[in-house]
Amino acid sequence: MHIRGPKEYPYGYTAITTMDDKVQNTLMNFGILRMKEGDVFENGDCLERAYLLVSGKVKLEFDGETKEIERENCFDYEPWVLHIANNVNVKITALGESEWCLQSTDNEKTFPSKLYTPEECASENRGHGTMREASTRIVRTVFDYSNAPYSNLVVGEVIGFPGKWSSYPPHNHPQP
């Protein structure tokens, strides 16, 4: 399975997978949101959602809170991730160029919104010493069943080294 797309995604939201896709069967929506300074994105879907900041500086508004967050790039810095239950409104205002990974799926459970900070991200080196180092990578887990048992998502990043193997973004993990 390969992700094929432009070298650079256009401004706005570009879907990569959808919940109803019977071929990919990821059971989730996954896409890229690119914003330029001044752009505003609002969402209040009836889905569990995770917004992972790939890079940029933004203002987030959710549950009566306002936070400014920034991430220079996704290779050298751990992520910021906003995790939201269904029907919670989110407003993102770009304070410069920014890029996001958006993930969503069905979940009838109600839980408090949480903005995961880079310090809360569990990073570990994996693959060292196996398969002649072919899959050496950094795995950054923001949340999964172990720290968010109410969630139907697993959110994190895999940072592969040049010439090493990695995996397709949306795939199955043992979640409810």
N, C-alpha and C positions, 0 to 999 in steps of 0.2 A: 504494500500500500504506500503510495507516495502523495505528498502534498505538492500540488502544482499550482503555481500562481505567478503573479508578476514579481519582478525583482523587488519592487517596492509597492506596497498596497496603497490604494488611493485614500484620500481623506474620507472619513466616515467609517461605517461598519462594513466589514467584508466577512461573510459566513464561510467557514471552512468545513464544518460538519453541522448537521441538524438532527434533532431528536427523532424526527420521522423518517430519516433516511434508512431504508431497508437494506441497502448494499453495505454501507459502512457500519451500521448497527451500533453506534456509539452510545445511544440513549441519552445524548446531551447535545446542546448547542455549544459550539466553540467557534470563536472568530476573533478577528483583529480589528481594533478601533484605533484609527489614526486621527489626531486632532491638531489643528494649528492654533496659535495664540488667539484667544478670544472665543474659540468654539465652545459650545455648551452641548452636553449630552445628558438627557434625562431618561430614566427608566423606572418603572414600577410594576414590572411583569409579575404575574402570579406563578413565579418559579424561584427556586433557590438559585442565587447568583454569586459568582466570585469575579472580582475585577482585579487583575494582576497588572500593576504598572511595570511595563517593560523599560520605559525611559521617559523622562520629561519632568515638568513641574506643573502641578494642578491644585485646584481647590476642590475638596470633596464636601458635599452636604448630604447628610443622612441622619435620620432619627433626631433631628434638632441639633445635631453637631456640625461644626465646620472645622475642617482640618486642611492645612496646606502640606503637601508631601512632595518629595523630589527624589528622583533616582537618575544618576548620570548615565548608567548603562546596565544591561542585564548580565554582563560577563564578569564584572569586577565587584558588583554590589548585590547584596541579598534583596529580595523583593518586598514591596508593600502590597498587601492584598486586603481588599474590602470584601467581607463575607456577609451576605444579606439573605434573610428569609423572604418568602413570597409576599408580594404586595407592599413592600417597603420601598418608598421613593428614594432614588439616588440622583444627585445632580453633580456632574463633573464639569468644571470650568477649566479650560486649558490656559495656563499662565505662560505658555511657551509651546513649542512643538512637543507632542507626547504620543506615546503608543501604548496600547493596552491589549492584553489577552482577556476576553470575556468568555465565561463558561457558565452554563445554566442547565438545570434539569428539574424534573418534578420532585417535590418534597412537600408533603402536607404538614410536616412538623413546624411548629413555631419556635424560634430561638432568637436570642438577642443578636443584633448586628455586632460585628467585630472587625476592627481595623488591625490586621496583623502587621507588626513592625518588622523591620529587617532583623532586629535583635531576637525576635521570637522564631525565626526560621531555623530549622534544624538542617545544617549542611554536613554532608559526609562524602568522603572520597570512596568510590566503588570501582570494582573491576581491577584494581591493582594486583598484579601477580597472576592474572588468569589470561588465557588465550593470547599469550605473547603481548599483553597490554592492549589488545584490540578494542576493549570496551572500557578503558579507563575514563572515568567521568566524575563530575561533582553532581550529587543529587541534593537538591534543596527542597525539603518537604515543609510546606507551610501548614497544611492541615490534612488530616486523614481520619480514619476511624479512631485512632488512638487518642487524639486530642479534640476531636469534634464528632463524637459518636452519633449525634443527631443529623449529621450531614450525609447527603447522597453523592457528594463529590470528593475527589482527592485533588488537591491543588499543590503544585510545586513546579520546579524547573529542573531540567537536566542540562548541564553545561558540558558539552563534549569537547575534547581536545582535538586539534587538527589531525585529520586522517583516522580518527577513532569512530566507533559505531555509537549510535544512540537509538532512540525509539520515536515512534509517531506520537504526537501530543495526546489526543484522547484515546485512552485504552482502559481496559478493565482492571480494577483492583477490588479486593474483597470488602466492599462497602455494602450497607444494607440495600 
